[in-house]
Amino acid sequence: MNRLLFLLKSLHPTNALTFKTLNIALFLLLLMCWGDVCLHAQKSSKTLQKEKASIEKKIKENNSLLKQINKEKKSSLSGLKVLSHKITLRKQLISNIQAQLSKLNLQIFKHQKEIEAQKEKIQHLKQEYAQIIAQSYISRSKYDKLMYVLASNDLNQAYKRLKFLQQYSQYRVDQAEKINIQNLALEKELALLENSKQEKLSLLGIENDQNKTLNSERNERKKQIDLLKSKSSSLKKDIQKKKNQLSKLNKAIEKAIAEEAKKRAGKKLSQKELALMDEFEKNTGRLPWPVNNGFISGNFGKQKHEIEKNVTLDNPGIYFTSKNGSSVQSVFNGEVSSIIMIPGSGTTVMVRHGKYISVYSNLTNVKVKKGDSIKTGQTLGSVINSDDGSSKFLFSIWKGQTKLNPKPWLRKGY
């Protein structure tokens, strides 16, 4: 068996260095990609692709809504809001594509390093195999295998020599098989590398197209702003009208809540109401959106007007802009505590959840009545259609007589 020791000499002397080199390369790779890891490591390629599809779907919905608005009016504040939101979505899409490209660059780098490693392994195996063949030729030229066995001093030595020749022959077969396996692994890595490169080229093309579209949308937004600014006097009238409607709505809601609080004065919440309130609180950040399509077009609290920057609006909740006729659903189980009719603002439905009240304003075709038990997702009515082809719906949450920002209560949408 001692004769097998010569095989060890055929091992490439730089194997240890190769592993060290690979370790250094891996460290540099991690160092180079640290920023990318911080930003995107938590998201897999599949997650990013799903997000991309979701954003593209939302952009398509916004295009449809904008087309509907433009049929009614060439320029409007609603159209501007939809366009602005579409620009935001477009930026998210470009950011998503860049994240995918970052991951692809990392994949390509890994494939290239793996290909280099595979080529090194194949080279080493071929060198070993060549040495085995050369040694075998030298052995055959000196004496015949049979004579090598027969020349043994005793049966024990003859047996050892025979086993050595068998092992030596098997080792040659094994080395040839290893080379074949490594070649197949190399071919696989080359194919993966090519696929990653093609995917990168495709994404770069998409990114370029999206950037062009983004610039076009930004130019269109500027035109819309300039056009609306030229109608400053009528715009200011609309702003004042909206302020008056909001003031009436707020007073009506506050009055309804105060009247109910007066009736309940001195009464404790029942166990059922306490349990409902507890469940409502536990669902903070998980409540469904009250509309199935559309987007948040107005945030809670004091907000600067999109055009008239010196004008501030105080929103009692958040506004959703959606397609005409969009239905509105309850965000949680509860009981209809009040229904208010406000001229110019449609119907407001108030649903109680213990000490909390969710309020749905600007409704028409209301499907419920005071005292009804409501389930999560149950349709309450439809959003009033506006004259510009869109529907604006106001959603608010109150705790007692205090207005809360509804956004943190809802699931993350767009």
Order of alpha helices (4+ residues) and beta strands (2+ residues): alpha-alpha-alpha-alpha-alpha-alpha-alpha-alpha-alpha-beta-beta-beta-beta-beta-beta-beta-beta-beta-beta-beta-beta
